[in-house]
Amino acid sequence: MLNKKGFTLIELLVVISIIGFLVVASVLVFNIVRMNARDVVRAGNVSVITRALAVYLNDSTTGYPASTGECLSPSSGVGSALKTAKVLLAMPVDPLWPTNVPNPVPNTTPPYTTDSNGFCYYYVSTATTQFQLYYFLESNSKSGSAGPNLRTQ
């Protein structure tokens, strides 16, 4: 009488393949969750910047800070103006691409991009009563569609 102990090779291969499938599936899900989390941060940052600009406009006699186009940063013209006016303590930056300037698409003003490299929060204001704020989302959500987005005031 044969008394077999242990697992057969086929049983081991089935278990290993199931574990491998679960690992791959979980990595894909985690990447999607991380991408959505970055988009939530971006939407929050855009709201913070928009509110800071509204407070700046309320306190200013000249309107929104003028700019022909720049990435918002603590050292940029608009960023330093918002910090000096004390409407922002720290300038928000994109969680993945803090300093990438948009690659312009020909015949668009201001620069707009369709590439997936993303970009900083790009601010343009040539009139004292309006501004344009460009930002990039990685996925479709209630905050906007995947790719370049624009917030105007």
URCORJO-V405285 format. One record per backbone hydrogen bond with DSSP energy under -0.5 kcal/mol. CO is the residue of the C=O (numbers start at 1). NH is the residue of the N-H. E is the energy in kcal/mol with one decimal. If there is no record, write none. Layout:
BEGIN
co-><CO & CO>
nh-><NH & NH>
e-><E & E>
END
This chain:
BEGIN
co-><1 & 2 & 8 & 9 & 10 & 11 & 12 & 13 & 14 & 15 & 16 & 17 & 18 & 19 & 20 & 21 & 22 & 23 & 24 & 25 & 26 & 27 & 28 & 29 & 30 & 31 & 32 & 33 & 34 & 35 & 36 & 37 & 38 & 39 & 40 & 41 & 42 & 43 & 44 & 45 & 46 & 47 & 48 & 49 & 50 & 51 & 52 & 53 & 54 & 55 & 56 & 67 & 70 & 73 & 76 & 77 & 78 & 79 & 80 & 81 & 82 & 82 & 83 & 100 & 102 & 105 & 112 & 115 & 120 & 121 & 121 & 122 & 123 & 124 & 125 & 127 & 128 & 130 & 131 & 132 & 133 & 134 & 135 & 137 & 141 & 144 & 147 & 149 & 151>
nh-><3 & 4 & 12 & 13 & 14 & 15 & 16 & 17 & 18 & 19 & 20 & 21 & 22 & 23 & 24 & 25 & 26 & 27 & 28 & 29 & 30 & 31 & 32 & 33 & 34 & 35 & 36 & 37 & 38 & 39 & 40 & 41 & 42 & 43 & 44 & 45 & 46 & 47 & 48 & 49 & 50 & 51 & 52 & 53 & 54 & 55 & 56 & 57 & 58 & 59 & 60 & 125 & 123 & 76 & 80 & 81 & 82 & 83 & 84 & 85 & 87 & 88 & 86 & 120 & 104 & 108 & 105 & 118 & 122 & 72 & 123 & 134 & 70 & 132 & 67 & 130 & 64 & 127 & 153 & 124 & 151 & 122 & 149 & 147 & 144 & 141 & 137 & 135 & 133>
e-><-0.5 & -0.7 & -2.0 & -2.4 & -2.3 & -2.1 & -2.5 & -2.4 & -2.2 & -2.4 & -2.4 & -2.2 & -2.3 & -2.2 & -2.3 & -2.5 & -2.3 & -2.2 & -2.0 & -2.2 & -2.6 & -2.1 & -1.9 & -2.4 & -2.5 & -2.3 & -2.5 & -2.3 & -2.2 & -1.8 & -2.0 & -2.0 & -2.4 & -2.7 & -2.3 & -2.7 & -2.6 & -2.0 & -2.4 & -2.7 & -2.6 & -2.5 & -2.5 & -2.4 & -2.0 & -2.4 & -2.5 & -2.6 & -2.1 & -2.0 & -1.7 & -2.6 & -2.8 & -1.0 & -2.9 & -1.6 & -2.5 & -2.0 & -2.8 & -2.1 & -2.2 & -1.1 & -1.0 & -2.9 & -0.7 & -1.0 & -1.3 & -0.5 & -0.9 & -2.9 & -0.6 & -2.9 & -1.6 & -2.9 & -2.4 & -0.8 & -2.2 & -0.6 & -1.7 & -2.4 & -2.6 & -2.1 & -3.1 & -3.5 & -1.0 & -2.6 & -2.4 & -2.1 & -2.8>
END
